[in-house]
Amino acid sequence: MYKITFIFSLFFGLSHSLWSQTILKSAFSSPLKAPYSFSGGFGELRRNHFHTGLDFRTAGQIGIPVYAFKEGSVARVSVSPSGYGHALYLIHPDGLTTVYGHLSRFDPKIESYVITQQYRLKKFAVDLTLPAGMLTFKKGEVIAWSGNTGSSGGPHLHFEIRDTQSEKPQNPLFYLSGIPDKSSPRILSLYIYPLSATSSVNKGTKKLRVETISSRQITSTKFRQPIEVFGDIGFGIQSDDDFNGAGMKCGIFSAELFVDQEQVFSFQMDHLSFDLGRYVNSHIDYEELIKSKRWIHRLYLQPGNKMDIYRTDSNRGIIQMTDGKIHDAKIVVKDAFGNLTQLAFKMISKKFQVSEPKPSFTQLFFYDRPNDYENNEVKIQLPEGSLYDQLPFEYQAENRKGAYYSKNHHIHQAHVPVQKPYKLSIKALAIPEKLQSKALVVLIDPSGKPSSCGGEYSEGWMTAYPRVFGAFGVLVDTIPPTIRPLSIKENKTLVNKQKIEFKISDNLSGISSYEGEIDGNWVLFEYDAKSETISYTIDKSRMVLRKSHSIKVTVSDERKNSSVYKAVFYL
């Protein structure tokens, strides 16, 4: 007999109604002028993290004015070639902090302070903490201009609201007014998972994907019902949302699973934690993402998932179907405005004789303890909490090919996620002493292309700390980065009188540092990792004009291979 004993096993956060009652939206200003639309929502699923803010569209443009959300003081300014790029952090008297990312430039007072610190530190990438009250802004004042810096995939403004004390991001939609949204989320497909050796779905032992048909707020399956299931069963959904039917695929706010009118699982995206963000790889069906590029929300909790956005029954949302009866199931998906979509279906508990699989794995790994495996050519050490569930761990090795100084080691499967870095040591084969400092561990993708995992050589072993499973080997990197001038022709003619640009790239270990000098003095070159360019906007206040100038650019990779470019130009 199927039974549900409902308990709250994890703190669920503030309810939607409580947020609506306690936040006075008129106290805040939008960071962009209305009308505005969004290309990314709070809690949206991303690689290795949840999206912790709102992405405001800027019509493909940069240089749109960005306004202070409310009165506040600049607490932090960061400049980076990755992440949020040029980012600004304002702290407010009410205990909130707002974050503005991917900016093109800051307010002149902030810009002047940042450039002064960059020249003092002789670094482009800086993360600066400002004294309280040093730079203050009123609600609605211009603080910066939008851009496409850092890891942005196109021009937009990334906007966050955080609790200052805990630094936990809060859902900005509960603070912003004037956002019309009457469209409901979509449920694109249903996933049903057999979760034990004796479980089955429609007389099979593999997960089943069921496409759906939507009609307003009601969704149905394209599959005959009831669906035959037996044993321990889990569910998942492919679901998304947009704002008022604009056609932009954004994340959902919440999902609930009911079986026979009893709620057995739910999650809600009203707040998130940065230190728990990587658990998104447990929240989703990671295998489906890697193999089919589909983002699937699990509607059951893996035992190693420590996120605090769930509430679940005593069986973690896993349904035990062994009673031979028909049961009603319903999934309810909502957005932050209360618009909802429902998917209802029936399932019947029907036993199917499953043949016992023959064990083919190397060793059984556990999520709640450290796990080790080693032989004469590889050593693997996973700390406790690296896995989300029990894992039949697999290992294979292939003889080395081409330039590799090791065998190629297949450490389980790339479609299984890893929460924490683990220690991987690979026996290096016959690396000449002069090349040992150039050696590194690489991850080999299915096409055979290597990417650097870094690592150190010691007494015949290369050791690195990857955070993924897959195929690994040892290579050496002796090739320096390339430097190609984009605005200096034939090492003498300055094509662009406003900016000096270079294309820089590296073949394997990656760029570790770069430096530019004019007439022997350090100058501020900005690095855009997306375009692999460094650029210096000519600052005439720091240069003597109407004369020849010498320029020197040095670029090094992670294995200390360096390239130098020199030229003389007239300005």
QUIHUNOR-V542617 format. One record per backbone hydrogen bond with DSSP energy under -1.0 kcal/mol. CO is the residue of the C=O (numbers start at 1). NH is the residue of the N-H. E is the energy in kcal/mol with one decimal. If there is no record, write none. Layout:
# QUIHUNOR-V542617
co=CO nh=NH e=E
co=CO nh=NH e=E
This chain:
# QUIHUNOR-V542617
co=5 nh=314 e=-1.5
co=15 nh=19 e=-2.1
co=16 nh=20 e=-2.1
co=17 nh=21 e=-1.6
co=18 nh=22 e=-1.9
co=19 nh=23 e=-1.6
co=24 nh=27 e=-1.8
co=25 nh=28 e=-1.8
co=31 nh=67 e=-2.5
co=37 nh=57 e=-2.5
co=40 nh=55 e=-2.5
co=41 nh=44 e=-1.4
co=44 nh=51 e=-2.9
co=46 nh=49 e=-1.1
co=49 nh=46 e=-1.7
co=51 nh=43 e=-3.3
co=54 nh=159 e=-2.8
co=55 nh=39 e=-2.4
co=56 nh=157 e=-2.1
co=58 nh=61 e=-2.1
co=64 nh=146 e=-2.8
co=66 nh=143 e=-2.8
co=66 nh=144 e=-1.3
co=68 nh=140 e=-2.3
co=69 nh=29 e=-3.0
co=72 nh=137 e=-2.8
co=73 nh=91 e=-3.0
co=75 nh=130 e=-1.8
co=76 nh=89 e=-2.5
co=77 nh=128 e=-3.3
co=78 nh=87 e=-2.9
co=79 nh=126 e=-1.1
co=82 nh=85 e=-2.2
co=83 nh=151 e=-2.6
co=84 nh=102 e=-3.4
co=86 nh=103 e=-2.6
co=87 nh=78 e=-2.2
co=88 nh=100 e=-2.4
co=89 nh=75 e=-2.7
co=89 nh=76 e=-1.4
co=90 nh=98 e=-2.6
co=91 nh=73 e=-2.4
co=92 nh=95 e=-1.6
co=95 nh=164 e=-2.6
co=96 nh=92 e=-2.9
co=97 nh=162 e=-3.4
co=98 nh=90 e=-2.7
co=99 nh=160 e=-2.1
co=100 nh=88 e=-2.2
co=101 nh=158 e=-1.5
co=105 nh=145 e=-2.4
co=107 nh=111 e=-3.2
co=108 nh=112 e=-2.5
co=109 nh=113 e=-1.6
co=110 nh=114 e=-2.6
co=111 nh=115 e=-2.5
co=112 nh=116 e=-2.1
co=113 nh=117 e=-2.0
co=114 nh=118 e=-2.5
co=115 nh=119 e=-2.3
co=116 nh=120 e=-2.0
co=117 nh=121 e=-2.7
co=118 nh=122 e=-1.3
co=118 nh=123 e=-1.8
co=126 nh=79 e=-3.0
co=128 nh=77 e=-2.3
co=131 nh=134 e=-2.0
co=135 nh=74 e=-3.0
co=137 nh=72 e=-2.5
co=138 nh=141 e=-2.1
co=141 nh=68 e=-2.5
co=143 nh=107 e=-2.4
co=144 nh=66 e=-2.8
co=145 nh=104 e=-2.5
co=145 nh=105 e=-1.1
co=146 nh=63 e=-3.0
co=147 nh=156 e=-1.8
co=157 nh=56 e=-3.1
co=158 nh=101 e=-3.0
co=159 nh=54 e=-2.7
co=160 nh=99 e=-2.1
co=161 nh=170 e=-3.8
co=162 nh=97 e=-2.7
co=163 nh=167 e=-2.8
co=168 nh=163 e=-2.4
co=169 nh=272 e=-1.9
co=171 nh=174 e=-1.6
co=172 nh=175 e=-2.2
co=172 nh=176 e=-1.4
co=186 nh=240 e=-1.4
co=188 nh=212 e=-1.5
co=189 nh=238 e=-2.3
co=190 nh=210 e=-3.4
co=191 nh=236 e=-2.0
co=192 nh=208 e=-2.6
co=193 nh=234 e=-2.3
co=196 nh=199 e=-1.3
co=200 nh=230 e=-1.9
co=201 nh=204 e=-1.0
co=204 nh=201 e=-2.8
co=208 nh=192 e=-2.2
co=210 nh=190 e=-3.1
co=211 nh=222 e=-2.7
co=213 nh=220 e=-2.7
co=215 nh=218 e=-2.1
co=217 nh=342 e=-2.5
co=218 nh=215 e=-2.4
co=220 nh=213 e=-3.4
co=227 nh=348 e=-2.4
co=228 nh=202 e=-3.5
co=229 nh=350 e=-2.5
co=230 nh=200 e=-2.0
co=231 nh=321 e=-2.8
co=232 nh=195 e=-2.9
co=233 nh=319 e=-3.2
co=234 nh=193 e=-3.1
co=235 nh=299 e=-3.2
co=236 nh=191 e=-3.0
co=237 nh=297 e=-2.8
co=238 nh=188 e=-2.8
co=238 nh=189 e=-1.2
co=240 nh=186 e=-3.1
co=241 nh=250 e=-4.5
co=250 nh=241 e=-2.5
co=253 nh=269 e=-2.8
co=254 nh=334 e=-2.1
co=255 nh=267 e=-1.9
co=256 nh=332 e=-2.2
co=257 nh=264 e=-2.8
co=257 nh=265 e=-1.2
co=258 nh=330 e=-2.4
co=259 nh=262 e=-1.6
co=262 nh=259 e=-2.7
co=264 nh=313 e=-2.2
co=265 nh=257 e=-2.9
co=266 nh=311 e=-2.1
co=267 nh=255 e=-1.7
co=270 nh=171 e=-1.9
co=273 nh=276 e=-1.1
co=274 nh=277 e=-1.2
co=276 nh=279 e=-1.8
co=277 nh=280 e=-1.7
co=278 nh=281 e=-2.1
co=279 nh=282 e=-1.6
co=279 nh=283 e=-2.2
co=280 nh=284 e=-2.1
co=283 nh=298 e=-3.0
co=284 nh=286 e=-1.3
co=285 nh=289 e=-1.7
co=286 nh=290 e=-2.4
co=287 nh=291 e=-2.6
co=288 nh=292 e=-2.6
co=288 nh=294 e=-1.1
co=289 nh=293 e=-1.4
co=296 nh=285 e=-1.3
co=297 nh=237 e=-2.0
co=302 nh=305 e=-1.8
co=309 nh=268 e=-1.6
co=311 nh=266 e=-1.9
co=313 nh=316 e=-1.8
co=315 nh=318 e=-1.9
co=316 nh=301 e=-2.7
co=319 nh=233 e=-3.0
co=321 nh=231 e=-2.7
co=325 nh=349 e=-2.5
co=327 nh=347 e=-2.3
co=328 nh=260 e=-3.2
co=329 nh=345 e=-2.4
co=330 nh=258 e=-3.2
co=331 nh=343 e=-2.5
co=332 nh=256 e=-2.1
co=333 nh=341 e=-2.4
co=334 nh=253 e=-2.1
co=334 nh=254 e=-1.8
co=335 nh=338 e=-1.6
co=339 nh=335 e=-2.0
co=341 nh=333 e=-2.8
co=342 nh=219 e=-3.1
co=343 nh=331 e=-2.7
co=345 nh=329 e=-2.8
co=346 nh=227 e=-2.3
co=347 nh=327 e=-3.3
co=348 nh=229 e=-2.7
co=363 nh=393 e=-2.1
co=365 nh=391 e=-2.6
co=367 nh=385 e=-1.2
co=371 nh=382 e=-3.3
co=373 nh=380 e=-3.3
co=377 nh=427 e=-2.4
co=378 nh=375 e=-2.5
co=379 nh=425 e=-2.6
co=380 nh=373 e=-2.3
co=381 nh=423 e=-2.3
co=382 nh=371 e=-2.4
co=383 nh=386 e=-1.5
co=386 nh=419 e=-3.0
co=388 nh=304 e=-2.6
co=391 nh=365 e=-3.5
co=391 nh=393 e=-1.5
co=393 nh=362 e=-2.5
co=393 nh=363 e=-1.7
co=394 nh=412 e=-2.3
co=396 nh=410 e=-3.1
co=398 nh=408 e=-2.0
co=401 nh=404 e=-1.9
co=405 nh=429 e=-3.7
co=408 nh=398 e=-2.3
co=409 nh=472 e=-2.5
co=410 nh=396 e=-1.4
co=410 nh=412 e=-1.1
co=411 nh=470 e=-1.4
co=413 nh=416 e=-1.7
co=423 nh=381 e=-2.3
co=424 nh=464 e=-2.5
co=425 nh=379 e=-2.3
co=426 nh=462 e=-2.7
co=432 nh=435 e=-1.9
co=433 nh=436 e=-1.0
co=435 nh=438 e=-1.4
co=438 nh=477 e=-2.2
co=440 nh=475 e=-2.3
co=441 nh=453 e=-3.1
co=442 nh=473 e=-1.8
co=443 nh=451 e=-1.9
co=445 nh=448 e=-2.6
co=449 nh=445 e=-2.7
co=451 nh=443 e=-2.8
co=454 nh=441 e=-3.1
co=456 nh=463 e=-2.5
co=458 nh=461 e=-1.7
co=460 nh=428 e=-2.5
co=461 nh=458 e=-2.6
co=462 nh=426 e=-3.0
co=463 nh=456 e=-2.1
co=464 nh=424 e=-2.7
co=466 nh=422 e=-2.3
co=470 nh=411 e=-3.0
co=471 nh=444 e=-3.2
co=472 nh=409 e=-2.9
co=473 nh=442 e=-2.7
co=474 nh=405 e=-3.0
co=475 nh=440 e=-2.5
co=482 nh=505 e=-1.5
co=484 nh=503 e=-3.0
co=487 nh=495 e=-2.6
co=489 nh=492 e=-1.9
co=489 nh=493 e=-2.6
co=491 nh=568 e=-1.8
co=493 nh=489 e=-3.2
co=498 nh=538 e=-2.2
co=500 nh=536 e=-2.8
co=501 nh=486 e=-2.7
co=501 nh=487 e=-1.0
co=502 nh=534 e=-2.3
co=503 nh=484 e=-2.7
co=505 nh=482 e=-2.6
co=510 nh=558 e=-1.9
co=513 nh=556 e=-2.6
co=515 nh=554 e=-2.7
co=516 nh=523 e=-2.3
co=517 nh=552 e=-2.5
co=518 nh=521 e=-1.8
co=521 nh=518 e=-2.5
co=523 nh=525 e=-1.1
co=526 nh=535 e=-2.1
co=528 nh=533 e=-1.7
co=532 nh=504 e=-2.6
co=533 nh=528 e=-3.1
co=534 nh=502 e=-2.4
co=535 nh=526 e=-3.2
co=536 nh=500 e=-2.5
co=539 nh=542 e=-1.9
co=547 nh=571 e=-2.2
co=549 nh=569 e=-2.6
co=550 nh=519 e=-2.8
co=551 nh=567 e=-1.9
co=552 nh=517 e=-2.7
co=553 nh=565 e=-2.8
co=554 nh=515 e=-2.0
co=555 nh=563 e=-2.5
co=556 nh=512 e=-2.5
co=556 nh=513 e=-1.7
co=557 nh=560 e=-1.9
co=561 nh=557 e=-2.1
co=563 nh=555 e=-2.4
co=565 nh=553 e=-2.6
co=567 nh=551 e=-2.8
co=569 nh=549 e=-3.6
co=571 nh=546 e=-1.1
